[in-house]
Amino acid sequence: MYPVSGSVKTVHFRTILFNAILLNKRYLLIWYTICFLKDKEITLSNRNHMKTVFLIITMLCLGLPGMAQNNEKKEFERKYSALTQEVANARKQKDYKKAEKLNWEKLKLYQGLPQQLQEKAKNITRLVYYDLACYQALQGKKKAALKNFEKAFNSGWNDYNHAKGDSDIDNLRKEKKYLEVMAKMRLDSDYLYILQQAEGYNRTETKPICYNESVTDTLPRFTYMNPNDSNLVQLRKHFNLDSIAGSGDEISKIKNLLYWVHNIVPHDGNSRNPEERNTIAMVELCKKENRGVNCRMMAQMLNECYLAMGFKSRFITCMPKVMINDCHVINAVYSNTLNKWLWMDPTFNAYVTDEKGNLLGIGEVRERLRNNQPVVLNEDANWNNKNKQTKEYYLDYYMAKNLYYVTCPLQSEYNAETNYPGKKWPMYISLVPEGYSTNGKPGATAYDSHNDSYFWQSPYQE
């Protein structure tokens, strides 16, 4: 079962579910699930079993293109929902035999669909097989549970960390078949393990790998817009950024600007990107339409604020090895007092330190995760001032997934991704481990580099 901490509000769940199905977009369905899980602050240590979450995920599988407004589909959804509620009631009563029987009925219901609808809703099978494995294991039916656990994996169920901590299947842990399936699953979805297995960097590399006609024999330079640029001067005055940054030391100013962007607009990962992508325009748009922006837009806002206040800064797209559901965009801002880049994430109001309280940069956090060294998330890290983030979820799971490689524009500037007449688009470069290439992948960039020393060089380096 999927774990959830906190209370469950059925109305909220159903709103998410049916809005997603109504809008009928695959990426949106995936994102609603992600937002739901974040909203309920999933942790790897909290294993409360909420069947309502299972219903949401299985029903999201149904809301695929070509199935909307289909009477047969609607009847299936109605019966499937009713069965899922019965399973939840049986679980509450610890009647695992009945819960198993009801899941067989769910599978039979699915198998009764026309072939076309079965194909579109096939992700349901992985969830039902996993559910069957859980209820059979709880009854001590190990052989049957192992068979369905393997079927779940073969059908696409691959949440390694959840399976590893799910108490329903504790009695399977020493079984050979369980260990075999988990070993395969780990290669797909144990993100910290995947990150730790990545190759290292190559600091002797002197030129990037190029994927277009802009071939260069040298590593291209990163540039940062001058704070005296008229757009940045206007931004600084418009929001009185000097007052927001405060009169404290450099680090306090960096943090205060982070807090301000985190609070000035809400994060909404499902929002459409605005046409005008600068801080003033996005804040005004969010207020006018009572909306939020995604992590990429929030990071661009914070980047502009840092540049306006004279800091060297970049927005960094953090990418998984294989695109599964999402990536994440945060900021790297250079501290002159510490002589290093610092991790700042406006979406989650987050920064990271070592065990002694020393602030860390993105490259440092990545290496510490790879080497199992301590990393500490600030206590007030949160999503939309609603849900506290934990080190276990945010760093060990979510960012471990999204730190396989990183990418950013070579030019850090105002209106970086606003399309306007005469726009000269910045070139993007990725820092990738040796043996990996972005070429042909989602988010591919013109340049790849294996040289982390180059990528994280001081902005003042000649």
N, C-alpha and C positions, 0 to 999 in steps of 0.2 A: 504493500500500500504506500501511497505517497504521504509523507509526513507534513503536518502543519502545526505551527504553534499559534496559540491564541484562539479566540472564539470564532465560531463559524456563523456567517450570516447568509442564509439560504437565498434571500432576495438578491444580495450582492453577487453570489455565484451565478444565479440564473440570468441576471442582467449581463454579466460578462459572456456567458454562454450564448444567449440568443442574439445579442448584438453581433457577436462574431459570426454566427451562422447567417444572420441577416445580411451582413456586409459581404460575406461569401468570398473572402480573399485568403489564400493559403498563408501568405506571410503574416496577415493580420491574426489569423487563428493561432499561429505559433506565438506571436508576440503577446496576445491576450493571456496565453498560458504562462509565459515568462513573467508578465506584469502581475498576474495573480500570485505566482509563487513568491515574487519579491514582496508583494503587498502583504503577504502572510508570514514573512520572515522565516523562510525555510532554513533549518539548521541541520547539520549532519548528526547532531547528538539528540535532537528532539524527535521522537518517533511516535507521536500520537497518530492513530490511524483514523483518517477521516474519509469515509467512502464518498462523501460529496465531491471531494477533489477528483476521485477516480471517475465519477460520473462526468465531470467537466471535461477531463482529458479524453475520455472515450467518445463523448458527444462531439467534441471539437473535431475528432477524426471524421465525423460524418459530414461536417459542413464544408465539403470540398466542392470545387467548381463542377457544375453539371448536376448537382443533387438538389439544389434549392427548388422549392415549390413543387416537389414531387410527392404525390399522395402516398405512394408506397413507402417512401423515405419517412414521411411524417408519422405513418402508422408504426414503422419500425422504431422510430425515436420514442414514441409514446410507450410502447411495450418495453423497450430497453430501459427507459427511465424508471418505469414501475418495477422491473426486476431488480435494478440497481438499488432502489430504495428498500426492497425486500431483503436484499443481501445485507444492506447496512443495518437493518433491524435484527437480522439473524446474528450478525456479528456482535451487536450490542448485547444480545442474550447469550453470547458465546456458543451459539448453535452452529458449529463449523460444518457439521454434516449437511444441514439445510443450506448453508451458504455455498457449499460446494455444488449441491444439486441445482441451486438457482443459477450458478455460473454455467453449468452445462446447458441449462435452458437458454441462457444468453447466447452461447455459442451456436446452439441449434437454430435460434432465431436469426442469427447472422447468416448461417449456412442456407437458410431458406430464402434469402434475398436473390433476386436475379443476378446473373454473373456480372453484369456491368456495375451494379451497385455494390456487390461484394468487392470488386476490384477497387472501387473508390473508397470503400470503408475498411480496407484490409488491415489498417493499423489497429483496429479493435482487437484482432486476434491475439496480438502480443500482450495486450493488457489483460484479456480474459485468461490466457494461459498462465500468466504470472499470478493472477488472482487464484486460479485453481491450484497452482503449486503451493501457495501460501496456506489455503484452507486444508489441503491434503496433508501438508506438513504438520499443521496444528492438530490433526487427528492421528498423527503418527504413521501415516501412509507414505513412507519415504520413497518407495519405488515409483509410485504414481506421481508423487510430487517432483521427483527428479526428472521424470519424463516430460512433465509439463513445463518445468523450469527451462529445460533445453529447448522445448518447442517455443517458449516465449522468446528466448534469445534468437532462435532461427527465424522467428517472425519479425524481428527487429527491436525487441526490448533489450536495451543496453545501458541501463543506469547502474553502473558498477557500484558507485558509492552508496546508493540506496539499498541495493541488494546486500551489500556488505554489512549494513547496519540494521537490516530489517529483522526484528525479533521473531517474526512469523516463521522464518526458515532457519532458525538457530540450530535445529536438530539435523540439518543437512550439511553443516559446515565441514565435517570430516569425510563426507562421502566423495568417492573418486569422481563421479560424474559432476557433482557440484563444483569441485575444484577445477575440472577441465573446462566447464562452461565459464566460470569466473575468470580463468586465465585468458580466454578469448575475449570476454567482455572488457577486461581491463585495457586491452589494446585499443579499444574504441572509445571508452568513456571514463577512464581514470585519468582525469586531466592533469593532475599533479604528476602522476607517473609518466604520462606522455611528455610533459615538459622536461622532466628529469632525464628522459631518454634522448632528448634532442642533442644533436652534435654541438660542439662549441663554436666559438667565433675565430676569426683569423685576423689578428692585428697587424700582420705583415702585408695585407692586401693594399695595393696602391691605386687601383682603379675599380670602378663598379662594373657589375654585369649589366649590359644595356639590352633593352628589348624593343627599341625603335631606332629611327635614323639618327637620333641625337647622341651619337657615340662620342665618348670622351675618354681620353687617355689618363685623366686624373680624377680623383674623387671631387665631385662638385662641392662648392661652398654653400653653407647655410647662411642666409641673410635675414636681418631683422629690421622691420620698419622703424625709422627714426621717430621718437616721441614728438618731435616738432612737426611731423606731418599734419596738415590742416585737419584731416579727418580725426586723427587721434587727439588733437588739441580740442576739437569740438566735443568729442566723447568725454574727455576729462572734465570739461566745463559743464556739459549737459547734466551729468550725474554727480557733479562735485566729488569726483573720485578721491581728491585729496582728503576730504572729510571722511569718506568711507574707509580709506586706507589707514587713517589715523596718524598720530604723531609719534608712535612707538618705533621700535627698531625694525629692521628690514623684514625679519621673519613675521612679526606681528602684522605688518602691512600686507605681506603675501597671503597670510591666513585671512585677514579681514576682507580682502577682495574675493577670496574663495567663498567665504560665508555669504557675502552680498549676492554673488551670482547664484549661489544655491537657493537663496531665499527670494530673489526678485522675480523669478518665473518658475513654475512647476515643471518637473520632468514628465514628459509623456512620450514614451517610446513608440507609440503608434501614430503620432502626429505627422502630418505632411510637412515637408520642409518648406519654409517660406521662400518666396522669390527673392526678397532682399534679406541677405544674411549678414547683417551687422548688428551690433548690440542695441543701438538706439531703435532701429526698425523692429527688431524682434521683441524688445520689451514692450514697445507700443502696440504691436500686433497681439501679443499675449493678453495685454490688458483689455484691448478692444474686443477681442473674440473670446475672452475668458478661456484661454487654452494654454497648453504648455508646448515645449519643444523637446526634441530628442537629445541624446547625450552629445552627439556631434555638434549641434547648434550651441549647447551650453558650454562646451569646451571652446568653441570659437568665440563666444562672448567673453569668457574669462581670458582667453588669449589676447583679445583686443584691449581689455582693461589693463592687463599686465604691460603690454606694449605702450599704452598711453601713459602709464606711470613710470616708464623708463626701464622696466624689467625686460630682459631677453626671455622670450617664451615661445613655445610651440604647442600646437594641439597634436596629440599623438593617437593614432588609431591602433588599438591593441587587437591583434588577430589570432584566431585559433589555427591549429595546423590544418584542420578540415572544417570548412564552414558548416555548422550544424543548425544553429538558430540565430545567433547574433554575434556581433563583436562589441567592443566598447571603446569610447573615445574619452581621453583624459588630457591633462596638461602637464608639461614639463616646464618649470620656471627656474631660471638660474639665480642662485643666491651668491652674491659677491662676498658676503661675510663668511659663508661656508665653502665657497669656491666649488660648487657642485650644482647639478640639476636636482630639483625636488619634485616629487610626485604630488599632484594636486588634482582631485577629482570633484568637479562641481556637482555632478549628478548625485553623488553619495556624500558630499561634504567631507571627503575623505583625504587623509594623508597617512603616511606610514613611517614608523620609526623602528630602530633596532631595540634590543632589550635594555639599552642604556638611555633611551629617549632621543637618540640622534636621528634627525630627519633623513629619509632615504629617497633616492631617485628611482626612476622606473627600472633602469638597468640593475641597480643594486637589489631591488625587491625581487626581480626575476632570478638573479643568481642565488639569493638567499633561499628562495623557494626550491630551486634546483638542488641546493646543498643541504636542505633541511635545517637551515639556520633560523633563529628566531626573527619573526617580523610581528610588529604590533600595530594594530589599527586604532586610530583615535577613538575615544569613548563616545564622542558625539557624531560619529559617522551614521548617516541615516538616509532614507529615501523619502523625499518630499515632506520631511519633518513628521512622518507618520510611523515609519518602521526602522528601528535600530538595526544597523548592520553588524555582523559578527566577523571576526577574523576567519573563522572556519568556513563560512559561506563566501564572503567577499574575496578573500585572498586565496585560501586553499582550494576553493572550487571555482568560483566565477572568474577571477583574474588569472588563476593558473591555466584555465582554458584559453584565455584571451591574451596570453603573453608569449605564445609560441614565436611570433614575430611582431614587429611594430613598424609603422609607416607614418610618414609625415611629409608636408610640402617642404621643398628647399627654401622657399621664400615665406617668411612669417609676416603677415601683413593684414591690414584692414580690408574687410569685404573679400576675404580670401576665396570664397566660393560663391560669390554673387555673380550671376551672368548679366553683363551689361555691354552695350556697344563698345567695341574696341578693347574688350577684356583680354588681357594677356594671362592665360592660365598658368599657375605655378607648376613646376615639375615635382613629382613625388618620388620619394626613395624609401625603400624598405630595408630594415636591418633584419637579416634572416640567419639562422644557424647554417653551418656548412652542410652541403648535401640537400638543401631545400631551395626551391625557387618559387616565386610568385607567378611566374609566366603561365598564362592560361587559367589561372585561378581567380575566383571572385576577389576584387580588390587589388588586382595585379597593378604594379607600378612600372614606370619607365626604367627605373634603376633598382637593382638589388645590391646590397653590400653585406659582407660577412665581417666587417671591421667595426666592432662596437666602440673601440677607442675613437675612431673617426666620427661615428654617429653621435656620440655623447661628448664630443670635444667642447672645450670652453668656447663660448661665443666671442671671446676676446683673443682667441688664438690666431696668430698670424699665419 
